[in-house]
Amino acid sequence: MNEKIYTYDPKRYAVRITGIGYFSVLIMLYSIYQLIATGKLYFIAVIVVCLYIVWESFITLANPDKVIISDDAIAFKVKDREDRYLWKDIRDFRVKEFIDRKQVYIRINKQNPSLFKGRYWVYCRYFNDADELFMFFIKKEMEIHPDTIKAYARRGSKPAEKK
């Protein structure tokens, strides 16, 4: 069984994900204090934005620091937590790619919605073997969904090959 581990550059992860999460906690605490002290309601908007950032940074695995791809599964990891999906169990694998940033937003099995799994931002440019990882996601989406307009356009208007 082949397995490849892609790892986010630890220094960049500390700044881009963890650092922003901690900064948001500080801003949220300050905003809560200001809301109580001044009663100005616009601090509620700041608190909501900070809650979302903290949620994405620390509670869900939306920004993995490792992506592990094997013949039978894909896993997204942050520290010691992991979301693992067997390829045979994946019915929906949607990729929104941002080519200029080498970044992808991945939705897995969105027909089974969850607050904690199934949505991942992968900043491929900060992972080892960035181009390989980026192209893997694009090709895997085409493999799982060969009859979509997106796959049709990528193939150059050729019909999907039948297996």
MDTraj code that builds the backbone (N, CA, C; nanometers):
import mdtraj as md
import numpy as np

residues = "MET ASN GLU LYS ILE TYR THR TYR ASP PRO LYS ARG TYR ALA VAL ARG ILE THR GLY ILE GLY TYR PHE SER VAL LEU ILE MET LEU TYR SER ILE TYR GLN LEU ILE ALA THR GLY LYS LEU TYR PHE ILE ALA VAL ILE VAL VAL CYS LEU TYR ILE VAL TRP GLU SER PHE ILE THR LEU ALA ASN PRO ASP LYS VAL ILE ILE SER ASP ASP ALA ILE ALA PHE LYS VAL LYS ASP ARG GLU ASP ARG TYR LEU TRP LYS ASP ILE ARG ASP PHE ARG VAL LYS GLU PHE ILE ASP ARG LYS GLN VAL TYR ILE ARG ILE ASN LYS GLN ASN PRO SER LEU PHE LYS GLY ARG TYR TRP VAL TYR CYS ARG TYR PHE ASN ASP ALA ASP GLU LEU PHE MET PHE PHE ILE LYS LYS GLU MET GLU ILE HIS PRO ASP THR ILE LYS ALA TYR ALA ARG ARG GLY SER LYS PRO ALA GLU LYS LYS".split()
xyz = np.array([
    [0.0844, -0.1177, 0.0000],
    [0.0000, 0.0000, 0.0000],
    [0.0892, 0.1244, 0.0000],
    [0.0715, 0.2076, -0.1011],
    [0.1459, 0.3329, -0.1100],
    [0.0806, 0.4385, -0.0221],
    [0.1654, 0.5157, 0.0449],
    [0.1145, 0.6255, 0.1272],
    [0.2085, 0.7438, 0.1126],
    [0.1513, 0.8606, 0.0943],
    [0.2311, 0.9828, 0.0815],
    [0.1795, 1.0832, 0.1832],
    [0.2719, 1.1433, 0.2553],
    [0.2371, 1.2427, 0.3562],
    [0.2843, 1.3794, 0.3083],
    [0.1896, 1.4715, 0.2989],
    [0.2193, 1.6095, 0.2626],
    [0.2094, 1.6917, 0.3906],
    [0.3102, 1.7737, 0.4163],
    [0.3166, 1.8484, 0.5418],
    [0.3257, 1.9981, 0.5155],
    [0.2416, 2.0725, 0.5836],
    [0.2422, 2.2194, 0.5794],
    [0.3710, 2.2675, 0.6456],
    [0.4356, 2.3681, 0.5893],
    [0.5552, 2.4268, 0.6498],
    [0.5197, 2.4734, 0.7917],
    [0.5826, 2.4147, 0.8956],
    [0.5430, 2.4433, 1.0349],
    [0.5487, 2.5910, 1.0739],
    [0.6479, 2.6636, 1.0259],
    [0.6579, 2.8060, 1.0608],
    [0.5423, 2.8854, 1.0003],
    [0.5124, 2.8560, 0.8771],
    [0.4007, 2.9255, 0.8119],
    [0.2681, 2.8889, 0.8777],
    [0.2522, 2.7617, 0.9153],
    [0.1286, 2.7181, 0.9808],
    [0.1113, 2.7915, 1.1134],
    [0.2207, 2.8061, 1.1865],
    [0.2151, 2.8753, 1.3161],
    [0.1681, 3.0197, 1.2996],
    [0.2083, 3.0842, 1.1918],
    [0.1695, 3.2236, 1.1695],
    [0.0317, 3.2327, 1.1045],
    [0.0119, 3.1609, 0.9933],
    [-0.1096, 3.1759, 0.9131],
    [-0.2348, 3.1177, 0.9778],
    [-0.2218, 3.0120, 1.0532],
    [-0.3398, 2.9469, 1.1105],
    [-0.3442, 2.9655, 1.2623],
    [-0.2446, 2.9131, 1.3308],
    [-0.2447, 2.9176, 1.4772],
    [-0.2359, 3.0609, 1.5291],
    [-0.1450, 3.1389, 1.4747],
    [-0.1276, 3.2770, 1.5203],
    [-0.2528, 3.3606, 1.5009],
    [-0.3150, 3.3471, 1.3846],
    [-0.4380, 3.4219, 1.3582],
    [-0.5490, 3.3758, 1.4527],
    [-0.5525, 3.2466, 1.4837],
    [-0.6514, 3.1953, 1.5788],
    [-0.6353, 3.2569, 1.7166],
    [-0.5122, 3.2599, 1.7667],
    [-0.4871, 3.3197, 1.8988],
    [-0.5142, 3.4702, 1.8985],
    [-0.4763, 3.5369, 1.7914],
    [-0.5035, 3.6801, 1.7799],
    [-0.6541, 3.7056, 1.7837],
    [-0.7308, 3.6196, 1.7169],
    [-0.8764, 3.6328, 1.7169],
    [-0.9349, 3.6136, 1.8562],
    [-0.8760, 3.5231, 1.9345],
    [-0.9211, 3.5048, 2.0729],
    [-0.9013, 3.6347, 2.1510],
    [-0.7848, 3.6974, 2.1342],
    [-0.7584, 3.8237, 2.2042],
    [-0.8563, 3.9336, 2.1619],
    [-0.8787, 3.9450, 2.0318],
    [-0.9721, 4.0463, 1.9811],
    [-1.1133, 4.0175, 2.0323],
    [-1.1502, 3.8903, 2.0365],
    [-1.2829, 3.8533, 2.0855],
    [-1.2990, 3.8905, 2.2332],
    [-1.1987, 3.8607, 2.3150],
    [-1.2053, 3.8947, 2.4573],
    [-1.2146, 4.0464, 2.4769],
    [-1.1350, 4.1197, 2.4005],
    [-1.1410, 4.2660, 2.4071],
    [-1.2803, 4.3157, 2.3665],
    [-1.3368, 4.2571, 2.2607],
    [-1.4687, 4.2988, 2.2123],
    [-1.5782, 4.2665, 2.3133],
    [-1.5667, 4.1524, 2.3794],
    [-1.6639, 4.1182, 2.4844],
    [-1.6564, 4.2213, 2.5969],
    [-1.5348, 4.2542, 2.6371],
    [-1.5159, 4.3561, 2.7414],
    [-1.5778, 4.4893, 2.6979],
    [-1.5488, 4.5313, 2.5748],
    [-1.6011, 4.6588, 2.5247],
    [-1.7536, 4.6565, 2.5121],
    [-1.8085, 4.5440, 2.4712],
    [-1.9541, 4.5308, 2.4609],
    [-2.0187, 4.5505, 2.5981],
    [-1.9606, 4.4871, 2.6987],
    [-2.0137, 4.4998, 2.8350],
    [-1.9916, 4.6413, 2.8889],
    [-1.8723, 4.6954, 2.8669],
    [-1.8373, 4.8266, 2.9231],
    [-1.9106, 4.9423, 2.8553],
    [-1.9233, 4.9355, 2.7221],
    [-1.9806, 5.0494, 2.6494],
    [-2.1223, 5.0242, 2.5996],
    [-2.1582, 4.8977, 2.5835],
    [-2.2913, 4.8661, 2.5314],
    [-2.3052, 4.8885, 2.3821],
    [-2.1948, 4.9150, 2.3131],
    [-2.1999, 4.9385, 2.1681],
    [-2.2171, 4.8050, 2.0963],
    [-2.3259, 4.7955, 2.0227],
    [-2.3651, 4.6677, 1.9637],
    [-2.2771, 4.6228, 1.8473],
    [-2.2020, 4.7133, 1.7860],
    [-2.1193, 4.6702, 1.6733],
    [-2.0097, 4.5729, 1.7165],
    [-1.9811, 4.5663, 1.8453],
    [-1.8834, 4.4679, 1.8929],
    [-1.9350, 4.3248, 1.8766],
    [-2.0665, 4.3096, 1.8664],
    [-2.1238, 4.1759, 1.8435],
    [-2.0746, 4.1206, 1.7101],
    [-2.0690, 4.2052, 1.6073],
    [-2.0204, 4.1608, 1.4758],
    [-1.8752, 4.1152, 1.4848],
    [-1.7942, 4.1887, 1.5580],
    [-1.6532, 4.1512, 1.5748],
    [-1.6439, 4.0172, 1.6477],
    [-1.7252, 3.9986, 1.7497],
    [-1.7251, 3.8734, 1.8259],
    [-1.7644, 3.7564, 1.7368],
    [-1.8651, 3.7747, 1.6522],
    [-1.9092, 3.6674, 1.5619],
    [-1.7978, 3.6299, 1.4646],
    [-1.7319, 3.7281, 1.4061],
    [-1.6215, 3.7002, 1.3133],
    [-1.5090, 3.6262, 1.3857],
    [-1.4755, 3.6715, 1.5043],
    [-1.3694, 3.6060, 1.5821],
    [-1.4074, 3.4628, 1.6183],
    [-1.5335, 3.4412, 1.6549],
    [-1.5795, 3.3048, 1.6851],
    [-1.5621, 3.2131, 1.5644],
    [-1.5959, 3.2639, 1.4456],
    [-1.5804, 3.1848, 1.3238],
    [-1.4332, 3.1491, 1.3003],
    [-1.3447, 3.2457, 1.3164],
    [-1.2015, 3.2206, 1.2954],
    [-1.1491, 3.1198, 1.3969],
    [-1.1885, 3.1340, 1.5222],
    [-1.1469, 3.0388, 1.6261],
    [-1.2020, 2.9002, 1.5948],
    [-1.3271, 2.8929, 1.5516],
    [-1.3898, 2.7659, 1.5136],
    [-1.3081, 2.6976, 1.4040],
    [-1.2770, 2.7731, 1.2984],
    [-1.2016, 2.7178, 1.1853],
    [-1.0577, 2.6828, 1.2234],
    [-0.9974, 2.7584, 1.3137],
    [-0.8569, 2.7376, 1.3492],
    [-0.8355, 2.6244, 1.4480],
    [-0.9247, 2.6107, 1.5461],
    [-0.8977, 2.5185, 1.6566],
    [-0.9995, 2.4060, 1.6753],
    [-1.1237, 2.4264, 1.6394],
    [-1.2267, 2.3274, 1.6716],
    [-1.2446, 2.2267, 1.5585],
    [-1.2608, 2.2748, 1.4377],
    [-1.2715, 2.1827, 1.3239],
    [-1.1310, 2.1564, 1.2696],
    [-1.1209, 2.0659, 1.1766],
    [-0.9923, 2.0392, 1.1104],
    [-0.9916, 2.1050, 0.9725],
    [-1.0509, 2.2220, 0.9620],
    [-1.0686, 2.2886, 0.8333],
    [-0.9376, 2.3304, 0.7676],
    [-0.8324, 2.3467, 0.8467],
    [-0.7016, 2.3874, 0.7939],
    [-0.5971, 2.2845, 0.8353],
    [-0.5898, 2.1734, 0.7650],
    [-0.4984, 2.0667, 0.8079],
    [-0.3518, 2.1048, 0.7921],
    [-0.2687, 2.0496, 0.8819],
    [-0.1243, 2.0691, 0.8670],
    [-0.0587, 1.9474, 0.8025],
    [-0.1364, 1.8407, 0.7861],
    [-0.0890, 1.7222, 0.7134],
    [-0.2034, 1.6655, 0.6304],
    [-0.1700, 1.6207, 0.5098],
    [-0.2635, 1.5476, 0.4252],
    [-0.1953, 1.4158, 0.3938],
    [-0.2617, 1.3064, 0.4278],
    [-0.2053, 1.1729, 0.4061],
    [-0.2914, 1.1030, 0.3023],
    [-0.2278, 1.0663, 0.1918],
    [-0.2997, 1.0028, 0.0822],
    [-0.2426, 0.8638, 0.0617],
    [-0.3312, 0.7649, 0.0623],
    [-0.2893, 0.6274, 0.0358],
    [-0.3800, 0.5694, -0.0723],
    [-0.3540, 0.4449, -0.1084],
    [-0.4339, 0.3795, -0.2113],
    [-0.5794, 0.3633, -0.1697],
    [-0.6027, 0.3484, -0.0393],
    [-0.7391, 0.3210, 0.0056],
    [-0.8043, 0.4333, 0.0849],
    [-0.7314, 0.5421, 0.1151],
    [-0.7903, 0.6470, 0.1991],
    [-0.7190, 0.7805, 0.1827],
    [-0.7844, 0.8823, 0.2346],
    [-0.7249, 1.0154, 0.2475],
    [-0.7529, 1.0625, 0.3899],
    [-0.6538, 1.1285, 0.4493],
    [-0.6696, 1.1781, 0.5862],
    [-0.6215, 1.3224, 0.5933],
    [-0.6918, 1.4002, 0.6736],
    [-0.6560, 1.5389, 0.7012],
    [-0.6253, 1.5465, 0.8497],
    [-0.5053, 1.5951, 0.8838],
    [-0.4626, 1.5965, 1.0241],
    [-0.4275, 1.7369, 1.0707],
    [-0.4570, 1.7592, 1.1976],
    [-0.4076, 1.8757, 1.2702],
    [-0.3603, 1.8222, 1.4037],
    [-0.2303, 1.8352, 1.4268],
    [-0.1679, 1.7822, 1.5489],
    [-0.2035, 1.6345, 1.5657],
    [-0.2749, 1.5982, 1.6721],
    [-0.3055, 1.4568, 1.6957],
    [-0.4483, 1.4194, 1.6559],
    [-0.5200, 1.5102, 1.5910],
    [-0.6571, 1.4815, 1.5464],
    [-0.6575, 1.4543, 1.3967],
    [-0.7475, 1.3650, 1.3551],
    [-0.7477, 1.3234, 1.2150],
    [-0.8892, 1.2950, 1.1670],
    [-0.9189, 1.3394, 1.0445],
    [-1.0396, 1.2977, 0.9722],
    [-0.9917, 1.2071, 0.8606],
    [-1.0401, 1.0838, 0.8594],
    [-0.9966, 0.9852, 0.7603],
    [-1.1175, 0.9380, 0.6806],
    [-1.0999, 0.9298, 0.5489],
    [-1.2057, 0.8845, 0.4594],
    [-1.1512, 0.7725, 0.3721],
    [-1.2212, 0.6626, 0.3670],
    [-1.1867, 0.5558, 0.2734],
    [-1.2387, 0.5967, 0.1361],
    [-1.1587, 0.5757, 0.0339],
    [-1.2009, 0.6139, -0.1013],
    [-1.3312, 0.5453, -0.1387],
    [-1.3481, 0.4201, -0.0958],
    [-1.4699, 0.3462, -0.1330],
    [-1.5954, 0.4056, -0.0693],
    [-1.5791, 0.4832, 0.0388],
    [-1.6939, 0.5434, 0.1074],
    [-1.7236, 0.6859, 0.0614],
    [-1.6369, 0.7406, -0.0210],
    [-1.6572, 0.8788, -0.0669],
    [-1.7510, 0.8780, -0.1868],
    [-1.8647, 0.9437, -0.1698],
    [-1.9625, 0.9554, -0.2779],
    [-1.9531, 1.0923, -0.3453],
    [-1.9054, 1.1893, -0.2716],
    [-1.8990, 1.3256, -0.3223],
    [-1.7641, 1.3858, -0.2827],
    [-1.6895, 1.4317, -0.3819],
    [-1.5565, 1.4895, -0.3586],
    [-1.5452, 1.6117, -0.4489],
    [-1.5783, 1.7265, -0.3946],
    [-1.5795, 1.8496, -0.4742],
    [-1.4597, 1.9367, -0.4391],
    [-1.3974, 1.9893, -0.5420],
    [-1.2778, 2.0713, -0.5243],
    [-1.3001, 2.2059, -0.5917],
    [-1.2827, 2.3103, -0.5156],
    [-1.2819, 2.4462, -0.5712],
    [-1.1371, 2.4912, -0.5673],
    [-1.0767, 2.5015, -0.6846],
    [-0.9350, 2.5356, -0.6883],
    [-0.9149, 2.6847, -0.7136],
    [-0.8122, 2.7365, -0.6509],
    [-0.7693, 2.8742, -0.6692],
    [-0.6271, 2.8647, -0.7243],
    [-0.6174, 2.8623, -0.8560],
    [-0.4922, 2.8321, -0.9246],
    [-0.3835, 2.9339, -0.8915],
    [-0.4191, 3.0615, -0.8868],
    [-0.3185, 3.1649, -0.8614],
    [-0.2563, 3.1531, -0.7226],
    [-0.3273, 3.0933, -0.6273],
    [-0.2762, 3.0783, -0.4901],
    [-0.2374, 2.9346, -0.4576],
    [-0.2542, 2.8441, -0.5523],
    [-0.2316, 2.7007, -0.5285],
    [-0.3017, 2.6586, -0.3994],
    [-0.4307, 2.6849, -0.3988],
    [-0.5127, 2.6586, -0.2813],
    [-0.6387, 2.5865, -0.3271],
    [-0.6890, 2.4951, -0.2453],
    [-0.8134, 2.4262, -0.2779],
    [-0.9058, 2.4252, -0.1566],
    [-1.0346, 2.4292, -0.1868],
    [-1.1379, 2.4110, -0.0853],
    [-1.2048, 2.2793, -0.1202],
    [-1.2021, 2.1857, -0.0298],
    [-1.2513, 2.0506, -0.0564],
    [-1.3752, 2.0236, 0.0268],
    [-1.4786, 1.9693, -0.0391],
    [-1.5993, 1.9230, 0.0306],
    [-1.6090, 1.7732, 0.0061],
    [-1.6168, 1.6981, 0.1139],
    [-1.6274, 1.5528, 0.1037],
    [-1.7607, 1.5092, 0.1622],
    [-1.8344, 1.4321, 0.0825],
    [-1.9647, 1.3779, 0.1235],
    [-2.0547, 1.4856, 0.1830],
    [-2.0780, 1.5907, 0.1043],
    [-2.1588, 1.7012, 0.1565],
    [-2.3052, 1.6632, 0.1752],
    [-2.3468, 1.5483, 0.1234],
    [-2.4835, 1.5033, 0.1469],
    [-2.5025, 1.4558, 0.2913],
    [-2.3922, 1.4372, 0.3646],
    [-2.3951, 1.4044, 0.5077],
    [-2.3356, 1.5229, 0.5835],
    [-2.4107, 1.6322, 0.5969],
    [-2.3515, 1.7530, 0.6555],
    [-2.3095, 1.7347, 0.8010],
    [-2.1983, 1.7972, 0.8338],
    [-2.1454, 1.7928, 0.9694],
    [-2.0794, 1.9268, 0.9996],
    [-2.0914, 1.9703, 1.1229],
    [-2.0239, 2.0938, 1.1627],
    [-1.8746, 2.0728, 1.1809],
    [-1.8331, 1.9474, 1.1961],
    [-1.6944, 1.9198, 1.2333],
    [-1.6092, 1.8574, 1.1238],
    [-1.6679, 1.8011, 1.0202],
    [-1.5845, 1.7397, 0.9168],
    [-1.6459, 1.7556, 0.7790],
    [-1.5602, 1.7332, 0.6792],
    [-1.6057, 1.7357, 0.5417],
    [-1.5685, 1.8598, 0.4630],
    [-1.5148, 1.9619, 0.5290],
    [-1.4761, 2.0853, 0.4598],
    [-1.3327, 2.1203, 0.4982],
    [-1.2488, 2.1373, 0.3949],
    [-1.1060, 2.1593, 0.4215],
    [-1.0493, 2.2644, 0.3273],
    [-0.9736, 2.3554, 0.3845],
    [-0.8935, 2.4492, 0.3074],
    [-0.7513, 2.3942, 0.3061],
    [-0.7010, 2.3652, 0.1886],
    [-0.5642, 2.3136, 0.1768],
    [-0.4838, 2.4152, 0.0954],
    [-0.3916, 2.4799, 0.1630],
    [-0.3036, 2.5791, 0.1003],
    [-0.1825, 2.5039, 0.0449],
    [-0.2016, 2.4415, -0.0702],
    [-0.1000, 2.3524, -0.1276],
    [0.0365, 2.4192, -0.1396],
    [0.0406, 2.5467, -0.1693],
    [0.1690, 2.6146, -0.1913],
    [0.2594, 2.6091, -0.0697],
    [0.2043, 2.5852, 0.0489],
    [0.2854, 2.5790, 0.1706],
    [0.3144, 2.4354, 0.2149],
    [0.2722, 2.3381, 0.1359],
    [0.2998, 2.1973, 0.1648],
    [0.4204, 2.1521, 0.0833],
    [0.4868, 2.0473, 0.1317],
    [0.5914, 1.9873, 0.0491],
    [0.5245, 1.9304, -0.0765],
    [0.5953, 1.9272, -0.1862],
    [0.5430, 1.8781, -0.3143],
    [0.4095, 1.9444, -0.3499],
    [0.4084, 2.0759, -0.3461],
    [0.2866, 2.1551, -0.3644],
    [0.2152, 2.1264, -0.4963],
    [0.2900, 2.1236, -0.6069],
    [0.2275, 2.1016, -0.7373],
    [0.1636, 1.9635, -0.7453],
    [0.2326, 1.8649, -0.6944],
    [0.1815, 1.7277, -0.6952],
    [0.0510, 1.7178, -0.6157],
    [0.0478, 1.7772, -0.4986],
    [-0.0718, 1.7736, -0.4139],
    [-0.1873, 1.8476, -0.4807],
    [-0.1601, 1.9642, -0.5347],
    [-0.2628, 2.0441, -0.6017],
    [-0.3249, 1.9661, -0.7179],
    [-0.2399, 1.9077, -0.8014],
    [-0.2897, 1.8318, -0.9166],
    [-0.3608, 1.7038, -0.8738],
    [-0.3186, 1.6430, -0.7641],
    [-0.3865, 1.5234, -0.7146],
    [-0.5339, 1.5531, -0.6884],
    [-0.5614, 1.6635, -0.6190],
    [-0.7002, 1.6968, -0.5853],
    [-0.7834, 1.7206, -0.7110],
    [-0.7266, 1.7899, -0.8082],
    [-0.7989, 1.8175, -0.9322],
    [-0.8279, 1.6878, -1.0072],
    [-0.7276, 1.6007, -1.0182],
    [-0.7463, 1.4735, -1.0892],
    [-0.8420, 1.3809, -1.0152],
    [-0.8355, 1.3814, -0.8827],
    [-0.9237, 1.2936, -0.8046],
    [-1.0697, 1.3356, -0.8212],
    [-1.0946, 1.4659, -0.8256],
    [-1.2319, 1.5113, -0.8485],
    [-1.2814, 1.4647, -0.9849],
    [-1.1956, 1.4743, -1.0870],
    [-1.2341, 1.4278, -1.2210],
    [-1.2584, 1.2778, -1.2231],
    [-1.1798, 1.2040, -1.1466],
    [-1.1949, 1.0586, -1.1402],
    [-1.3273, 1.0198, -1.0731],
    [-1.3623, 1.0885, -0.9658],
    [-1.4847, 1.0556, -0.8927],
    [-1.6083, 1.1094, -0.9642],
    [-1.5950, 1.2240, -1.0303],
    [-1.7074, 1.2880, -1.1000],
    [-1.6704, 1.3134, -1.2466],
    [-1.6594, 1.2078, -1.3290],
    [-1.6129, 1.2260, -1.4669],
    [-1.7144, 1.2926, -1.5600],
    [-1.8408, 1.2980, -1.5196],
    [-1.9434, 1.3510, -1.6091],
    [-1.9844, 1.4947, -1.5788],
    [-1.9095, 1.5632, -1.4949],
    [-1.9434, 1.7025, -1.4647],
    [-1.8943, 1.7943, -1.5764],
    [-1.9523, 1.9103, -1.5833],
    [-1.9102, 2.0095, -1.6827],
    [-1.7639, 2.0467, -1.6613],
    [-1.7252, 2.0570, -1.5367],
    [-1.5867, 2.0916, -1.5033],
    [-1.4895, 1.9860, -1.5574],
    [-1.5205, 1.8586, -1.5371],
    [-1.4348, 1.7507, -1.5873],
    [-1.4341, 1.7500, -1.7400],
    [-1.5494, 1.7732, -1.7984],
    [-1.5627, 1.7783, -1.9439],
    [-1.4729, 1.8883, -2.0012],
    [-1.4724, 2.0045, -1.9384],
    [-1.3889, 2.1165, -1.9842],
    [-1.2405, 2.0847, -1.9678],
    [-1.2036, 2.0210, -1.8598],
    [-1.0625, 1.9864, -1.8359],
    [-1.0116, 1.8828, -1.9368],
    [-1.0994, 1.7926, -1.9781],
    [-1.0593, 1.6909, -2.0753],
    [-1.0541, 1.7465, -2.2166],
    [-1.0927, 1.8699, -2.2346],
    [-1.0929, 1.9276, -2.3681],
    [-1.2129, 1.8823, -2.4480],
    [-1.3285, 1.8755, -2.3855],
    [-1.4566, 1.8404, -2.4476],
    [-1.4632, 1.6971, -2.4972],
    [-1.3814, 1.6099, -2.4416],
    [-1.3890, 1.4681, -2.4770],
    [-1.4774, 1.3978, -2.3752],
    [-1.5557, 1.2998, -2.4182],
    [-1.6393, 1.2279, -2.3212],
    [-1.5534, 1.1476, -2.2239],
    [-1.6092, 1.1204, -2.1090],
    [-1.5381, 1.0419, -2.0071],
    [-1.5158, 0.9006, -2.0571],
    [-1.3992, 0.8458, -2.0234],
    [-1.3702, 0.7074, -2.0597],
    [-1.4493, 0.6140, -1.9707],
    [-1.5095, 0.5125, -2.0309],
    [-1.5867, 0.4141, -1.9544],
    [-1.4928, 0.3095, -1.8987],
    [-1.5170, 0.2709, -1.7718],
    [-1.4315, 0.1697, -1.7077],
    [-1.4867, 0.0321, -1.7293],
])
top = md.Topology()
chain = top.add_chain()
for i, resn in enumerate(residues, 1):
    res = top.add_residue(resn, chain, resSeq=i)
    for name in ("N", "CA", "C"):
        top.add_atom(name, md.element.get_by_symbol(name[0]), res)
traj = md.Trajectory(xyz[None], top)
